[in-house]
């Protein structure tokens, strides 16, 4: 009987001690994010790309073309050139694309990355209850229009969700910084 209680106590201590530890949001983090969002002038450098895990992506992963540590639905971008910058009503980006195209590919393959350079359309920023921001807008590359959703958290981590008119959607995660002047 005592051993039963001892096992239950050890199990409870283990479960409680292994719970995820969230670091609380500090007031300084909230103020830093609010100052970045007051006048949009920031850049996001992505660490990971999360394409849709389709059969074609799984076949590429199985062939070994993605490199070690990468899987069909999570690709490490550390060391790869990528950015998304918003400055006022202008946007520029270079984000490597992994996934399937639905139609319309340039003959020379020059539009393989997601590259914006121009104005954002339908820009909306909303502060959430958890002090993060959700930004939605549309942007155009050379041959495609993308609906974009950015979620920026007080610890300056960000998620980018891109839905293109001729590609499967893809998500990126990375870090926000003030745009370089």
N, C-alpha and C positions, 0 to 999 in steps of 0.2 A: 504494500500500500504506500509506504514511504517512498519507494523507488518510483512509483507512478507520479507522485507529486513532484519529486525531484526532476523527472524527465519533463513534466509540463512546465515547471519553472525555468529550466534551461532553455526549452523551446521558446517560451515567451520572451526571455531576455535576448535570445538570438534574433528573433523576429523584430523586436523593438529596436535593437541596436543596429540592425541592417536596413532600417528604413532610410529612404533617401534624405539627404541633408540639403535643404535649400538654404542658400545664403540670403538673408533678408535684403530687400532693396533699401539702399540708403537714400537719404534726402539729397545728397550730393549727386548721385546717379540720376535721380529724377530731374534735378535742375540742369544737369549737363544735357540730358536728352531733350528737355523742353527748350533749351537755348539753341540746339541744333535744329529743332523742328520749327522754331519761331520764324526763321528765315531759311527755308530749305537750301542748304549748301553743304552737301555731304557726299561721301563716296562709300561704297560697300565693296569689300574684297572678299570673295567667296572661298571657303575652304573645301566645301563638298558640293557635288551636283547629285541630284536625285531624279534620274529619268524614270519614266514609267517602265516597269519590268514586263516587257512584252516577250514573246517567243523569240523574236529576232535579237533582242538585247541579251537574252539568256544564251542564245547560240554564240554570240560574240564573247560573252564572259567565259563560256565553256571552252572556246578556242584559245583562250589565254591572251587575247589582244588587249584586254583592259589593264593588264599589269597586276602584280601581286598586291593583295589587300583590297582590291576593288571587286565589287560584285555587280550584277546587272542593274540593281537599283540604288547603288551608292558608289560614287566615283570620287576619289580624293583629288582635289585641285591644287593642293599646296605645291608651289613651285611653278604652276601654270599661270600665264598672263591672263588676268581677268579683272574686270571692274564694272561697276554701274555707278555713275555720278549724276546727281541732280543738283543743278544750280539755278535757283529761281524757277523759271518755266522751261529751262533747257535740260536736255538729257543727253548723255553719251554713255556708251557701254561697249564692252567686248566680253561676251560670255561664251565659253565653248559649249557647243550643243552635242548632247548624246541622246540618241533616240531615233524615232522613225519619222520620216517626212511623208506627208500624205500626197502631195502633188507639187508640181512646179519646182524644179531644181535647175539652177543656172547651168549652162553648158560647161563652163569652166570651173564650176564648183566654188565660185568665189563668195557665196553667201552661206557658208557652212556654220560659222559662229553667229551668235545673235548680237548684231551691232546696231546701236541706235546713235543717231547724231541729228538733233533737231529739237523740236518743241514737244512737250508733253500735252496731251489732250485729256479733258475731263478729270483733272487732278483733284482728288479729295483726300484730306487727312483727318483722321478721327482718333481722338485719345480714348483708350479703353479703360475699363475699371481697374485693370491690373497695372496701370500707368504706362502700358506700351502704346504704340501708335500703329494704326493700320492705314496705309496709303494705297489708293487705287488710282490707276490712270491708264491711258492708251498711248502707245508709241509705235512708230513705224521704222522698219529697217528698209533696205533697198527694195525688197519685193514682198514684204509681209507686214501685217498689223498684229500687234500683241496687246492683249489685256494683261495688265500687270498688277499684282498685289504684293506690297511690301509690308512686313510686320517687323517693327523695330522695338526691341525690349530695352528697359533701363540699363542693363549691363552692356549695352551697345552691341548686342548680337542681333542678327537680322535674318529673316527668311524672305526669299524672293520667289514668287510663283508666277511663271510666264505661260500664257496660253496663246499660241500662235494660230494663224488662220490656215497654215499648211503643215504644221508639225504637231506631234504629241506634246502635251504640256510637260514642263520640267520645273523642279524646285531647286533652289540653291540656298545654302546657309553660309553665313560669314560674319564679318565684323564691320561695324560702321565707324567712320572717322570723319572729321571735318575735311571738306575738300581743300586741296592745296591751292594756295593763291598764286 
